[in-house]
């Protein structure tokens, strides 16, 4: 009769880790978590997009935009085009690279496709601004509140002064 050895137990443990379903990290587990965010800053008066684009034929050809969007010049990525992020068939939605639709209020997940480290930091409160109680509900700002998505070069931000220490704390 064989006896279990420490190396045998270790091998069983490693096999269990390899073949049991992964529970994922907290960042992976909250991919469907909804974050309380205000609407995108540029959406007032122009959203929903379907109010103008409803019934309009979809032109997928990259080109210089005219009429309502002539002020948008896309410098986000080389060779990029509007429909890399915007859904051509339902203009009131964005779309992931795999075609899955996402609401504008959840655009942080769209940005996170390419900027995963920043998304993880944003969710943890290390990147961007969020307001709320330290242990309660928080409101996060969307990426587009600070970064223009069509030409997102990092712009210098003047830091706020540090908080004033309360007089009763020494």
C-alpha positions in Angstrom: 0.0 0.0 0.0 1.3 3.4 -1.0 1.5 6.3 1.4 0.9 10.0 0.5 4.0 12.1 0.4 4.4 15.8 0.5 5.3 15.9 -3.1 2.2 13.8 -4.0 -0.1 16.2 -2.1 1.6 19.1 -3.8 1.0 17.5 -7.2 -2.7 17.0 -6.5 -3.0 20.6 -5.3 -1.3 21.9 -8.6 -3.7 19.7 -10.7 -6.7 21.1 -8.8 -5.5 24.7 -9.5 -5.1 23.9 -13.2 -8.4 22.2 -13.8 -10.8 23.9 -11.4 -12.7 26.8 -12.9 -11.0 30.1 -12.1 -12.9 32.5 -9.9 -10.8 35.4 -11.3 -9.4 38.4 -9.7 -11.7 41.1 -8.2 -11.1 43.3 -11.2 -12.2 40.4 -13.5 -15.2 39.6 -11.4 -16.6 43.1 -11.5 -16.5 43.5 -15.3 -20.3 43.6 -15.3 -20.5 45.8 -12.2 -22.2 49.1 -12.9 -20.4 52.2 -11.7 -22.4 55.4 -10.8 -21.3 57.9 -13.4 -22.8 61.1 -14.8 -23.7 61.3 -18.5 -20.8 62.0 -20.9 -20.1 65.8 -20.8 -20.6 66.4 -24.5 -23.9 64.5 -24.8 -26.3 67.2 -23.7 -28.4 68.4 -26.7 -26.9 65.9 -29.1 -27.9 62.6 -27.5 -29.6 60.3 -28.5 -27.6 60.2 -31.7 -30.5 58.5 -33.4 -32.4 61.7 -33.5 -30.3 62.8 -36.4 -28.9 59.4 -37.7 -32.2 57.5 -37.7 -32.8 56.2 -41.2 -29.5 57.8 -42.5 -27.5 55.4 -44.6 -24.3 54.1 -43.0 -21.1 55.2 -44.8 -18.3 53.1 -43.5 -15.6 54.8 -45.6 -13.0 56.6 -43.6 -13.1 60.3 -44.6 -13.0 63.9 -43.3 -16.4 64.4 -41.6 -18.7 67.2 -42.7 -21.7 69.0 -41.4 -22.4 68.4 -37.7 -19.1 66.6 -37.0 -16.6 68.6 -39.0 -14.9 69.6 -35.8 -13.9 66.0 -35.0 -10.6 64.9 -36.3 -9.7 61.4 -35.2 -6.2 61.0 -33.9 -6.9 58.3 -31.4 -5.0 55.5 -33.2 -3.4 55.2 -36.6 -5.8 54.1 -39.2 -8.7 54.3 -36.8 -12.3 55.2 -37.8 -15.5 56.2 -36.0 -16.9 52.6 -36.2 -14.0 51.2 -34.3 -15.9 52.4 -31.2 -19.3 53.7 -32.4 -22.0 51.2 -33.5 -23.0 51.9 -37.1 -26.3 50.2 -36.8 -27.5 51.8 -33.5 -25.9 55.1 -33.0 -27.1 55.3 -29.4 -24.7 52.6 -28.5 -21.0 52.0 -28.6 -19.5 48.7 -29.5 -16.6 46.5 -28.4 -14.1 45.1 -30.9 -16.0 41.8 -30.7 -19.2 43.6 -31.7 -20.9 43.5 -28.3 -22.9 46.7 -27.6 -22.2 49.0 -24.7 -24.0 52.1 -23.4 -22.2 55.4 -23.4 -22.6 55.4 -19.6 -20.4 52.3 -19.5 -17.8 53.6 -22.0 -15.1 53.0 -19.4 -15.3 49.3 -20.4 -14.9 50.2 -24.0 -11.8 52.3 -23.2 -10.6 49.4 -21.0 -10.3 47.1 -24.1 -7.0 48.8 -24.9 -6.3 50.6 -21.7 -6.8 47.7 -19.2 -4.3 48.9 -16.6 -5.8 52.3 -16.5 -9.3 50.7 -16.2 -8.2 48.6 -13.3 -6.7 51.7 -11.6 -9.9 53.7 -12.3 -12.1 51.0 -10.7 -9.8 51.1 -7.6 -9.9 54.9 -7.4 -6.2 55.3 -8.4 -6.9 57.0 -11.7 -9.4 59.7 -12.4 -11.8 61.4 -10.0 -14.5 59.9 -7.9 -16.7 61.4 -5.3 -18.6 60.0 -2.4 -18.2 58.6 1.0 -15.0 56.7 1.8 -16.9 53.5 2.6 -20.1 54.2 0.8 -21.4 54.7 -2.7 -19.1 56.6 -5.0 -19.6 58.4 -8.2 -16.9 58.0 -10.9 -16.2 60.3 -13.8 -16.1 58.7 -17.2 -12.8 58.7 -19.1 -14.3 61.3 -21.5 -14.8 63.8 -18.7 -11.0 64.3 -18.7 -9.8 62.8 -22.0 -11.2 63.8 -25.4 -11.8 60.4 -27.0 -11.1 61.4 -30.6 -7.8 63.1 -29.8 -6.8 61.8 -26.4 -3.3 63.1 -26.0 -2.7 63.7 -22.3 -3.2 67.4 -21.5 -1.5 68.9 -18.5 -3.8 69.4 -15.5 -3.1 71.9 -12.8 -3.1 70.0 -9.5 -5.4 71.2 -6.8 -3.8 72.5 -3.5 -3.4 69.9 -0.7 -6.2 69.8 1.9 -5.8 72.0 4.9 -5.1 70.1 8.1 -7.8 70.6 10.7 -6.7 72.8 13.6 -7.7 70.2 16.2 -5.3 67.5 14.9 -1.7 67.8 15.8 
